[in-house]
Each structure stands twice: as structure tokens, then as C-alpha cells.
Amino acid sequence: MASKLIVVVGATGSQGSAVISYVQSHEPSWKICGLTRNVSSDASQALASKGVEMITANSNDLSSLESAFTGANYIYAYTDFGSIIGDCMGRFAKGQVSAPIGLEANKIEHQHGRNIADAAAGVPGLERLVFSYQASVEKLSRGKYTKSYHFEAKASIAKYMLAHQGLRGKVSLCQLGVFTTNAIKLPDFFGIRKRPDGSALWSPPLAATTLLPWIDIEADLGSYVTSLIALPRAPIEVLCVSEWLTGVQWLELWSRHTGILARYEASDGIHKAMEPTGIAEQMSQTMRFMDEFGMKVQEPGVLMPEDLAKEGVAVQQTKVADYIAREDWSSIVG
């Protein structure tokens, strides 16, 4: 039997590298092609040294994706809001983009997703495209919150893919929960801060009682992706969760691991922020949606992890405590 080829968009990012690592461990017969904007980067070279074929491609360049997807049986793809909004902020500073810059980022991100879909649709042997998306905050809040532009971009891309005639029966969707790494990678937004008395304070812009679907990308995302590939039917939409916890429960696990007394205090800073780009309001509306509606509110047909077992597959769900034990907290605890 010929070996299957999986192409991973954004291979050097946290999602792409996690999927590649899982496939190498659990599907060793598959060939892996990783797409990146810079094949000379250290991250790209590290993947190449592990046997991944690294190819230069960019989601804003349809022809580069068409070439890179050649021969793919499976594709895992996501769009990078972080880099897009960063570019828009730079353009805003130069007077090239007006506020709210999230609208411009939404337009760009949507086009990236369309390029991925259109390129994938041209692959004759494609069996499955798995796309990482988010649900529409505007739709789930019944029109109350309209400025979560990054969620709306991913929701619109998913809608486009599902309606694409060339991808009929080939698309499945991973809706990702809240990344466990946010406390490290987003210190200004989700960071835990050490206090002068030796204790710690965690003050994200979410209520202490809000139940959140934490996802350990490094440990569990690959399991969800390969499960959606293995299932014979598509589309399937699943909320990818490692463990449901409130912020207080999360912090209790962190305190137990580090031995540092910690307190949770929801911040309202972003909800009151007055800044010119509109990003604060965009993020504020997203957080207020989570507080008010919760992420267990989903459109009909979206599966929870336990539902996948009824489909014949079981996904790996590690505990948040496992992530906390694995993470390097030296930047916080010293």
C-alpha cells in the first residue's frame, strides 16, 4: 500500500508542529510535508532534520499552496491571526489602515482561508482537509457581540470550505478551546504575576466562575486531527478540549505544582481600555461572550470529544495538571 502524505500548513507554529510530532509518533508510515514562509529558519531546519519535507508556501499566495498541496492525501490547516493583526498594527501606525484594524485583519484572514480551500479543492487524491476554526460569536450571541473579528474570520472560512463543491465530503473542523500556553505566551493578557510578598496574582479578563475548554495543543491536538482523518464520514465538527476548568481551578493546580500561594482576580482592564486600533474592544467582546454564554453553547451538529467515541474513535485528552508539570515557569517564579 502506498504511503499516505499529510501536508501541514504553518508547520513551524504551535499547531503545525504539534500535529507533525503526533503523526510521527502514531502514524510513522505517513509522509509529512510542512509548509512555512521561511525554510531557512531554525524551527524549519529542526523539522527537516526529523525527516519532514519543508516547502516554502504562504497562505496569501494561492499558487504557492497549489504547488505545495500536490499529491496530498490529507491536509491540516489553520490561519494565523497573530501575524496578520501584527502586520495590520504596523500599517495602522503608518496611517495605511483605519480603525478598527480587526476588520482589515478579518478580510485578510478570510482570503487566506479561501486560498487554502481553493488550492485543496484542486488536489485529485485529497481525502480529508482538517481546518482549525472558531464559531461565530455574533451568531451564538444572537447579534449581541459583533466585533470578535478573529473568531468571525475563522467561522466564515469554515462556512466557505463546507460549501465548496470541490471539497464536498472532505472537510472536517477542529474548534480549538483556550490554549493552556496562554499564561506563558500572552503575559500581558493572561500572564500570572509574582508579587513582592512572594505570592502570585492571575488576573485574566474572565470571571472566576467561567468554565473554559482548555486545550493542550502540544499533547492533544494531533490526536483530534488524526481521528478526524480516520473517520470515514465528513464533515464532522468537534470542540477540541483537554479538560474543562474554571480559572480558579486552573490556578489551584498551578499553585499546587509550584508551591506558590496564588490568587485569581478577574481584570476589567481590557473592558475599559481606550486605545485607537479597536483591538481592546475586539478582545473584550470575545471575553464577555465567553463569560455570558460559555463555550458549551454551540451550533447544532458540533460534537464534544465524548461524541467521537460514538463515531468509533477515541481522542487523547490529557489533564491540565500534566501541562502545568511540563511547562517551564521560571520566567514567573524565578
C-alpha positions as CSV (number, residue, x, y, z in Angstrom):
1,M,0.0,0.0,0.0
2,A,1.3,3.5,-0.9
3,S,2.3,5.7,2.0
4,K,-0.2,8.5,2.8
5,L,1.0,12.1,2.5
6,I,-0.1,14.7,5.0
7,V,0.6,18.4,4.3
8,V,0.7,20.7,7.3
9,V,0.1,24.4,6.8
10,G,2.1,26.6,9.3
11,A,4.3,23.7,10.2
12,T,6.6,25.7,12.5
13,G,3.8,27.2,14.6
14,S,2.5,25.6,17.8
15,Q,-0.4,23.9,16.0
16,G,1.5,22.7,13.0
17,S,4.5,21.4,15.0
18,A,2.2,19.6,17.4
19,V,0.3,17.8,14.6
20,I,3.6,16.8,13.0
21,S,5.0,15.4,16.3
22,Y,1.9,13.4,16.9
23,V,1.8,12.0,13.4
24,Q,5.5,10.9,13.6
25,S,4.8,9.1,16.8
26,H,1.4,7.5,15.9
27,E,1.4,7.2,12.1
28,P,5.0,6.5,11.3
29,S,4.2,5.3,7.7
30,W,2.8,8.6,6.7
31,K,5.0,11.1,4.7
32,I,4.9,14.6,6.1
33,C,5.3,17.8,4.2
34,G,5.5,21.0,6.2
35,L,4.7,24.4,4.8
36,T,6.4,27.6,6.1
37,R,7.2,31.0,4.9
38,N,10.9,30.6,5.7
39,V,12.5,27.2,5.2
40,S,15.8,28.6,6.5
41,S,14.5,29.3,10.0
42,D,15.8,27.3,12.9
43,A,12.3,25.9,13.5
44,S,12.1,24.7,9.9
45,Q,15.5,23.3,9.9
46,A,14.7,21.3,13.1
47,L,11.7,19.8,11.5
48,A,13.7,18.9,8.3
49,S,16.3,17.2,10.5
50,K,13.5,14.9,11.7
51,G,12.5,13.8,8.2
52,V,9.8,16.4,7.4
53,E,9.9,17.7,3.9
54,M,9.8,21.5,4.3
55,I,8.4,23.6,1.5
56,T,8.1,27.4,1.1
57,A,4.5,28.5,0.8
58,N,2.3,31.3,2.0
59,S,-1.4,31.4,2.6
60,N,-1.7,34.7,0.9
61,D,-0.3,33.1,-2.3
62,L,-2.7,30.7,-3.9
63,S,-0.2,29.4,-6.5
64,S,2.3,28.5,-3.8
65,L,-0.4,26.5,-2.0
66,E,-1.5,24.7,-5.2
67,S,2.1,23.6,-5.7
68,A,2.7,22.6,-2.1
69,F,-0.5,20.6,-1.9
70,T,0.4,18.4,-4.9
71,G,-0.1,14.7,-4.0
72,A,-1.6,15.3,-0.6
73,N,-4.0,12.8,0.9
74,Y,-4.6,14.8,4.0
75,I,-4.1,18.5,4.8
76,Y,-4.1,20.2,8.2
77,A,-4.5,23.9,8.0
78,Y,-5.1,27.0,10.1
79,T,-4.9,30.8,9.6
80,D,-2.6,32.9,11.7
81,F,-4.5,35.8,13.3
82,G,-1.5,36.8,15.4
83,S,0.8,37.6,12.4
84,I,-2.0,39.2,10.4
85,I,-3.0,41.5,13.2
86,G,0.6,42.3,13.9
87,D,1.0,43.4,10.3
88,C,-2.2,45.5,10.5
89,M,-0.9,47.2,13.6
90,G,2.2,48.2,11.8
91,R,0.2,49.5,8.8
92,F,-2.1,51.4,11.2
93,A,0.9,53.2,12.7
94,K,1.9,54.3,9.2
95,G,-1.7,55.6,8.5
96,Q,-2.3,52.9,5.9
97,V,-5.2,51.2,7.8
98,S,-8.0,52.8,9.8
99,A,-9.6,51.5,13.0
100,P,-10.9,49.1,13.8
101,I,-8.0,47.2,12.4
102,G,-9.7,43.9,13.2
103,L,-11.9,44.5,10.1
104,E,-8.9,44.6,7.8
105,A,-7.3,41.6,9.6
106,N,-10.7,39.7,9.2
107,K,-10.6,40.4,5.4
108,I,-7.0,39.2,5.0
109,E,-7.5,36.1,7.2
110,H,-10.7,35.2,5.3
111,Q,-8.8,35.4,2.0
112,H,-6.0,33.2,3.4
113,G,-8.6,30.6,4.2
114,R,-10.2,30.8,0.8
115,N,-6.8,30.3,-0.8
116,I,-6.3,27.2,1.3
117,A,-9.8,25.8,0.4
118,D,-9.4,26.6,-3.3
119,A,-5.9,25.0,-3.5
120,A,-7.1,21.9,-1.6
121,A,-10.1,21.5,-3.9
122,G,-7.7,21.1,-6.9
123,V,-5.9,18.1,-5.4
124,P,-7.3,14.9,-7.1
125,G,-6.4,12.5,-4.4
126,L,-7.3,14.5,-1.4
127,E,-9.3,12.5,1.2
128,R,-9.5,15.0,4.1
129,L,-8.9,18.7,4.9
130,V,-9.0,19.4,8.6
131,F,-9.3,23.1,9.4
132,S,-8.8,24.8,12.8
133,Y,-11.6,27.2,13.2
134,Q,-13.8,29.1,15.8
135,A,-17.5,29.5,16.0
136,S,-19.2,32.8,15.2
137,V,-19.5,34.9,18.3
138,E,-22.0,37.1,16.6
139,K,-24.3,34.2,15.7
140,L,-24.0,32.4,19.1
141,S,-24.7,35.6,21.0
142,R,-27.7,36.3,18.8
143,G,-26.1,39.5,17.5
144,K,-25.1,41.0,20.8
145,Y,-21.3,40.8,20.2
146,T,-20.3,41.8,16.7
147,K,-16.7,42.7,16.9
148,S,-14.9,39.4,17.6
149,Y,-13.4,39.7,14.1
150,H,-10.8,36.9,14.5
151,F,-13.5,34.4,15.5
152,E,-15.7,35.6,12.7
153,A,-12.9,35.2,10.1
154,K,-12.4,31.6,11.1
155,A,-16.1,30.9,11.2
156,S,-16.6,32.4,7.7
157,I,-13.7,30.3,6.3
158,A,-15.2,27.1,7.7
159,K,-18.5,28.1,6.1
160,Y,-16.8,28.6,2.8
161,M,-15.0,25.3,3.0
162,L,-18.1,23.3,3.8
163,A,-20.0,24.9,0.9
164,H,-17.1,24.4,-1.6
165,Q,-18.3,22.0,-4.3
166,G,-14.7,20.7,-4.8
167,L,-14.4,19.8,-1.1
168,R,-17.7,18.1,-0.6
169,G,-17.4,15.2,1.9
170,K,-13.7,16.0,2.5
171,V,-13.7,18.8,5.2
172,S,-13.8,18.3,9.0
173,L,-13.4,21.1,11.5
174,C,-11.4,21.4,14.8
175,Q,-12.8,24.1,17.0
176,L,-10.0,24.8,19.5
177,G,-10.5,25.6,23.1
178,V,-8.4,28.0,25.2
179,F,-4.7,27.3,24.8
180,T,-3.1,26.1,28.1
181,T,0.0,28.0,27.0
182,N,-1.7,31.4,27.1
183,A,-0.4,32.1,30.6
184,I,3.2,31.9,29.2
185,K,2.8,33.2,25.7
186,L,0.3,36.0,26.4
187,P,1.8,37.5,29.6
188,D,0.1,40.9,29.2
189,F,-3.3,39.3,28.7
190,F,-3.2,36.0,30.5
191,G,0.0,36.2,32.5
192,I,0.5,35.1,36.1
193,R,2.5,37.8,38.0
194,K,4.7,37.2,41.0
195,R,4.1,39.7,43.8
196,P,6.6,41.4,46.2
197,D,5.4,39.2,49.1
198,G,6.2,36.0,47.1
199,S,2.6,35.2,46.3
200,A,1.2,35.3,42.7
201,L,-1.7,37.0,41.1
202,W,-3.6,35.8,38.0
203,S,-5.9,38.4,36.5
204,P,-7.2,37.5,33.1
205,P,-10.3,39.3,31.7
206,L,-12.6,36.4,32.6
207,A,-14.9,35.7,35.5
208,A,-13.6,33.3,38.1
209,T,-16.6,31.0,37.6
210,T,-16.4,30.8,33.8
211,L,-15.9,27.2,32.7
212,L,-13.4,27.0,29.9
213,P,-12.4,24.2,27.5
214,W,-8.6,24.2,27.9
215,I,-6.7,22.5,25.1
216,D,-3.1,21.3,25.4
217,I,-2.1,21.8,21.8
218,E,1.3,20.1,22.1
219,A,-0.2,16.9,23.7
220,D,-3.7,16.5,22.3
221,L,-4.3,18.4,19.0
222,G,-2.6,15.7,16.9
223,S,-5.0,13.1,18.3
224,Y,-8.0,15.1,17.3
225,V,-6.6,15.7,13.8
226,T,-5.8,12.1,13.1
227,S,-9.1,11.0,14.5
228,L,-11.0,13.2,12.1
229,I,-8.9,11.9,9.3
230,A,-9.6,8.3,10.3
231,L,-13.4,8.7,10.5
232,P,-15.0,7.6,7.2
233,R,-17.5,10.4,7.1
234,A,-17.2,14.2,6.8
235,P,-18.0,16.9,7.6
236,I,-17.5,16.5,11.3
237,E,-17.1,19.5,13.6
238,V,-15.7,18.9,17.1
239,L,-14.8,21.1,20.0
240,C,-11.3,20.1,20.9
241,V,-10.8,20.0,24.7
242,S,-8.3,18.5,27.0
243,E,-10.1,19.5,30.2
244,W,-12.9,21.8,31.3
245,L,-11.8,24.1,34.2
246,T,-12.6,27.5,35.6
247,G,-9.7,29.9,36.0
248,V,-9.8,29.3,39.8
249,Q,-9.5,25.6,39.3
250,W,-6.6,26.1,36.8
251,L,-4.8,28.3,39.2
252,E,-5.2,25.9,42.1
253,L,-3.4,23.3,40.0
254,W,-0.6,25.8,39.2
255,S,-0.2,26.7,42.9
256,R,-0.1,23.1,43.9
257,H,2.7,22.4,41.4
258,T,4.8,25.5,42.1
259,G,4.2,25.7,45.8
260,I,3.3,29.4,45.4
261,L,0.2,30.8,47.0
262,A,-1.8,32.3,44.2
263,R,-5.0,34.4,43.9
264,Y,-7.4,34.8,41.0
265,E,-8.7,38.3,40.4
266,A,-10.6,38.9,37.1
267,S,-9.3,42.0,35.4
268,D,-11.6,44.6,33.8
269,G,-8.7,46.5,32.2
270,I,-9.3,45.4,28.7
271,H,-13.1,46.1,29.0
272,K,-12.3,49.7,29.9
273,A,-9.3,50.3,27.7
274,M,-9.4,53.3,25.4
275,E,-6.9,52.6,22.6
276,P,-7.0,53.7,18.9
277,T,-6.8,50.4,17.0
278,G,-10.0,48.8,18.3
279,I,-8.2,45.6,19.3
280,A,-9.1,46.1,23.0
281,E,-12.8,46.2,22.2
282,Q,-12.4,43.2,19.9
283,M,-10.8,41.1,22.6
284,S,-13.2,42.5,25.3
285,Q,-16.3,41.3,23.3
286,T,-14.8,37.9,22.9
287,M,-14.1,37.5,26.6
288,R,-17.6,38.9,27.5
289,F,-19.1,36.4,25.2
290,M,-17.3,33.6,27.0
291,D,-18.4,34.9,30.4
292,E,-22.0,35.4,29.4
293,F,-22.7,32.5,27.0
294,G,-19.9,30.0,27.7
295,M,-18.2,27.8,25.1
296,K,-20.5,24.8,25.7
297,V,-23.1,26.9,23.7
298,Q,-22.5,25.6,20.1
299,E,-24.3,25.4,16.9
300,P,-26.3,22.2,16.2
301,G,-24.1,19.4,15.0
302,V,-20.9,20.4,16.8
303,L,-19.6,17.3,18.6
304,M,-17.9,17.2,22.0
305,P,-14.9,14.8,22.5
306,E,-17.1,12.1,24.1
307,D,-19.3,12.1,21.0
308,L,-16.3,10.9,18.8
309,A,-16.3,7.6,20.7
310,K,-19.8,7.0,19.3
311,E,-18.3,7.6,15.9
312,G,-15.8,4.8,16.5
313,V,-12.7,6.8,17.6
314,A,-11.4,7.9,21.0
315,V,-9.3,11.1,21.3
316,Q,-6.5,11.7,23.7
317,Q,-7.4,14.1,26.5
318,T,-4.6,14.9,28.9
319,K,-5.1,16.8,32.1
320,V,-4.2,20.5,32.6
321,A,-2.1,19.3,35.5
322,D,0.1,17.4,33.0
323,Y,0.7,20.6,31.0
324,I,1.5,22.6,34.1
325,A,4.0,20.0,35.2
326,R,5.7,20.0,31.8
327,E,5.9,23.8,31.4
328,D,8.9,26.0,32.3
329,W,7.6,28.6,34.8
330,S,11.0,30.1,35.6
331,S,10.0,33.4,33.9
332,I,7.3,33.8,36.6
333,V,8.6,32.0,39.7
334,G,12.3,32.9,39.1
